[in-house]
Amino acid sequence: MNIKKNDKIKMLSGKDKGKSGKVLQVLPRESKVSIEGLNLLIKHLRPRREGEKGQRIEFPSFTDASNVALICPKCGKATRVCHKMVEENGKTKKYRACQKCKEVIV
């Protein structure tokens, strides 16, 4: 999966289509991501003691990684991710790169 924690992403489909946010959590085996402020679900909690009020808690739910696109930090556009082999100190390392501007994403 090409999306990592703390990446800026843009939603491609769903109720939050077109909005962007930061990735909070990634589940690579299930190919799912959780995004700050997007795809929010509401959980209703009952009051536990007498005189206490019930609560509504909003929390970001997981969405499929295919429904999001990475925003390139260099050009600022939503893009697919390609991979680039970069040689450092005689060793070759594989990095993520923007498909549009070809810049390496660290």
Protein Blocks (a to p, Z undefined) as FASTA:
>chain_A
ZZdehiacddfbdjkgoiacddfbdcfknopacdehiaiacdddddfbghiacddddddd
dddfklpccddfklopacddddddddeehiacdddddfklopacZZ
